[in-house]
Amino acid sequence: HLPANMPILPGGVASPTREGFAFVHVYKAAGSTLRDLFASFAYVCGASWLALSSCTSADRCIPKFAVADREMFVPDPSTFNKTVAADFDIIGGHFRIGTFDYSDRTLARRHITFLRDAKARFVSGILFHLKRNDDTEMSLEDAVRMIKNRVIGSRKADEYWSKSLTYLLTPEQAASLGTMAKGEDTAKATALMAVQNLVMYNTVVGMTENMADSLSILRHVLSGPGLETGEDTKRRLDDLFDKFSDRERQESVRNRSDMGDRSTTSVLELLEKDTEFMQTFNEYLKYEDLITGYASRMHELQYREVTNSLR
């Protein structure tokens, strides 16, 4: 059960010298939007933002770009390490929750992550790879057939989809997976670890299906101590978040039209007509659904607290 008093403001660590944020970018869950939002936020507030890629550990990441002192630049990847990352107020990328923990407590990072309905995220990921590989000739029916074959084959091998575990297990937990047997018991145990991590790290949770509410939570959480909070900055922050709310609505429509008949929505509509397959699909995704369902409840609780604080 969720704690009734799930905190919204940064906290949970003993007397840190500084507080910051770590955006854990779960695959196919609003990452591009949030990278742009954090960069824009850094410009508006005079904060600093670092986008990372290819993180295998805190000291082994490739910096994509950064914003500091209202200037954009690319940090030198040859000198990047955990100490360099500590200089930034917000860092983000495809890294595991807890990757940038600091044992000396000089810096406490509040984690932020966004999730999405598991079926939509699974289908969107496959369509993204098809598009990236320039496989534009595959019809809607062929894409649906390929997805069915992949899911059925995975279930025959007693596999469960676990993409979010790439991000929501700590590096130490992930290292221990090699010693665990495959199968449902492990799938369930690791999903529960991920849920526990969301709570233990006091994670700010956004849901792509509720972007307006998610941006309201972010607006509240990011307006913390240590940032410029004059009336002009507050006005520009309101304008910034309004702009991103409008952009997200427009991109939702454009993404569907850009994919033509082979959109996530159209593929899901066709899959759902096969009730026998959907039983297999639901079984394959059930531990992703467990994580997403719990995250959604955290999100709802956080949004309720934000709205109550504004009354």
Buried (B, 14 or more C-beta within 10 A) or exposed (E): EEEEEBEBBBEEBEEBEBBBBBBBBBBBBBBEBBBEBBBBBBBBBBBBBBBBBEBEEBEEBBBBBBBBEEEEEEBEEEEBEBEBBBBBBBBBBBBBBBBBBBEEEEBBBBBBBBBBBBBBBBBBBBBBEBBEEEBEEBEBEEBBEBBBEBBEEBBEEEBBBBBBBBBBBBBEBBEEBEEEEEEEEBBBEBBBBBBEBBBBBBBBBBBBEBBEBBBBBBBBBBBBEEBEEEEEBBEBBEEBBEEBBEBBEEBEEEEEEEBEEBBBBBBBEBBEEEEEBBEBBEEBBBBBBBBBBBBBBBBBBBBEBBEEEEE
